[in-house]
Amino acid sequence: MLAPCCDRYFSCRLCHDAHTADDGDAHKMDRFAVTQVMCNWCAHEQAPAAACEGCGATFGAYFCAVCNLFDNDLTKDQFHCDKCGICRVGGRENFFHCETCGACYSNELRGNHACVPNAMSRNCPVCFDFLFDSLEAPQASASMHKRRVP
């Protein structure tokens, strides 16, 4: 992908972020702003798509045109949530989007979680990662979200 911030090609946004951190110019690539990709097989440059217009090579078994996400591991059951604005893993049928919390949660929490406005727009209190764009699936379960009664 052509990183709009650096005008250089990287295999993915995570490679970009790691490379710029190593170079002392740490910044994140805006994957939504990517307008060009280059095929690793034939070097054809084009707009992001599931396959190369030049040689037909598949860029990823899963492709999201919104997130510019390419992934060959379909066992992750990737899906794009329009309300979150990003791709999630775990299968669309296994999650629901909570309007109050502003995030997707496991179906086991439907009607059984304490809603907190924009709950995922903060850092995890355990690992301090920003919850919304974490690469790990949320580990919340129904038992963790039951309200305690004094």
MIZAZA-865398 format. One record per residue (C-alpha): residue in one letter; x, y, z. Coordinates in steps of 0.2 Angstrom, whole numbers. Example, Ala and Ser with C-alpha at 12.3 -4.5 7.8 and 13.67 -1.06 7.14 Angstrom:
<A, <62, -22, 39>>;
<S, <68, -5, 36>>;
END
This chain:
<M, <0, 0, 0>>;
<L, <6, 17, -4>>;
<A, <7, 27, 13>>;
<P, <-1, 44, 10>>;
<C, <9, 51, 24>>;
<C, <26, 45, 17>>;
<D, <23, 42, -1>>;
<R, <31, 25, 1>>;
<Y, <25, 8, -1>>;
<F, <23, -4, 13>>;
<S, <15, -22, 14>>;
<C, <3, -16, 27>>;
<R, <-1, -2, 39>>;
<L, <7, -12, 54>>;
<C, <23, -14, 44>>;
<H, <23, 5, 40>>;
<D, <20, 9, 59>>;
<A, <34, -2, 64>>;
<H, <46, 4, 51>>;
<T, <43, 23, 55>>;
<A, <45, 19, 74>>;
<D, <62, 11, 70>>;
<D, <67, 26, 60>>;
<G, <63, 38, 74>>;
<D, <49, 46, 65>>;
<A, <35, 36, 73>>;
<H, <18, 39, 66>>;
<K, <3, 29, 61>>;
<M, <-3, 26, 43>>;
<D, <-21, 31, 39>>;
<R, <-27, 15, 31>>;
<F, <-43, 24, 26>>;
<A, <-33, 37, 15>>;
<V, <-24, 24, 5>>;
<T, <-28, 26, -14>>;
<Q, <-15, 16, -22>>;
<V, <-8, -2, -20>>;
<M, <6, -11, -30>>;
<C, <6, -29, -34>>;
<N, <20, -39, -27>>;
<W, <20, -51, -42>>;
<C, <20, -39, -57>>;
<A, <22, -21, -49>>;
<H, <6, -15, -57>>;
<E, <0, 0, -48>>;
<Q, <-19, 3, -45>>;
<A, <-33, 8, -33>>;
<P, <-36, -4, -19>>;
<A, <-45, -20, -24>>;
<A, <-46, -38, -21>>;
<A, <-35, -43, -35>>;
<C, <-22, -36, -47>>;
<E, <-29, -28, -63>>;
<G, <-12, -32, -71>>;
<C, <-9, -51, -68>>;
<G, <-25, -56, -58>>;
<A, <-15, -61, -42>>;
<T, <-27, -60, -27>>;
<F, <-21, -48, -14>>;
<G, <-30, -56, 0>>;
<A, <-44, -69, 2>>;
<Y, <-53, -56, 13>>;
<F, <-53, -38, 6>>;
<C, <-62, -23, 13>>;
<A, <-63, -8, 2>>;
<V, <-67, 4, 17>>;
<C, <-53, -1, 28>>;
<N, <-41, -6, 14>>;
<L, <-38, -22, 23>>;
<F, <-31, -38, 15>>;
<D, <-30, -54, 24>>;
<N, <-27, -72, 18>>;
<D, <-33, -80, 35>>;
<L, <-51, -83, 33>>;
<T, <-52, -93, 49>>;
<K, <-53, -76, 58>>;
<D, <-70, -74, 51>>;
<Q, <-67, -55, 47>>;
<F, <-82, -43, 44>>;
<H, <-84, -25, 42>>;
<C, <-95, -16, 55>>;
<D, <-102, 0, 46>>;
<K, <-107, 8, 63>>;
<C, <-89, 5, 71>>;
<G, <-81, 10, 54>>;
<I, <-68, -4, 55>>;
<C, <-66, -23, 52>>;
<R, <-69, -35, 66>>;
<V, <-65, -53, 68>>;
<G, <-75, -67, 75>>;
<G, <-90, -68, 62>>;
<R, <-104, -55, 60>>;
<E, <-117, -68, 66>>;
<N, <-108, -69, 83>>;
<F, <-108, -50, 87>>;
<F, <-120, -36, 89>>;
<H, <-117, -17, 88>>;
<C, <-122, -8, 104>>;
<E, <-127, 10, 100>>;
<T, <-124, 17, 117>>;
<C, <-106, 9, 119>>;
<G, <-102, 12, 101>>;
<A, <-94, -5, 98>>;
<C, <-97, -23, 94>>;
<Y, <-99, -36, 108>>;
<S, <-102, -55, 108>>;
<N, <-120, -60, 107>>;
<E, <-119, -67, 124>>;
<L, <-119, -49, 131>>;
<R, <-135, -44, 121>>;
<G, <-146, -37, 134>>;
<N, <-134, -42, 148>>;
<H, <-121, -29, 149>>;
<A, <-119, -12, 157>>;
<C, <-119, 1, 144>>;
<V, <-106, 14, 145>>;
<P, <-106, 28, 132>>;
<N, <-91, 26, 120>>;
<A, <-85, 12, 131>>;
<M, <-72, 6, 119>>;
<S, <-65, 24, 116>>;
<R, <-53, 22, 130>>;
<N, <-37, 13, 136>>;
<C, <-39, -5, 143>>;
<P, <-36, -3, 162>>;
<V, <-26, -19, 162>>;
<C, <-14, -18, 147>>;
<F, <-17, 1, 143>>;
<D, <-20, -3, 124>>;
<F, <-33, 8, 116>>;
<L, <-48, -3, 115>>;
<F, <-57, 2, 99>>;
<D, <-43, -2, 87>>;
<S, <-34, -16, 97>>;
<L, <-28, -30, 86>>;
<E, <-35, -42, 100>>;
<A, <-53, -47, 101>>;
<P, <-62, -40, 116>>;
<Q, <-62, -52, 131>>;
<A, <-77, -46, 139>>;
<S, <-90, -60, 144>>;
<A, <-107, -59, 152>>;
<S, <-100, -64, 169>>;
<M, <-89, -49, 169>>;
<H, <-103, -37, 165>>;
<K, <-116, -42, 178>>;
<R, <-120, -28, 189>>;
<R, <-116, -30, 207>>;
<V, <-130, -28, 219>>;
<P, <-125, -23, 237>>;
END
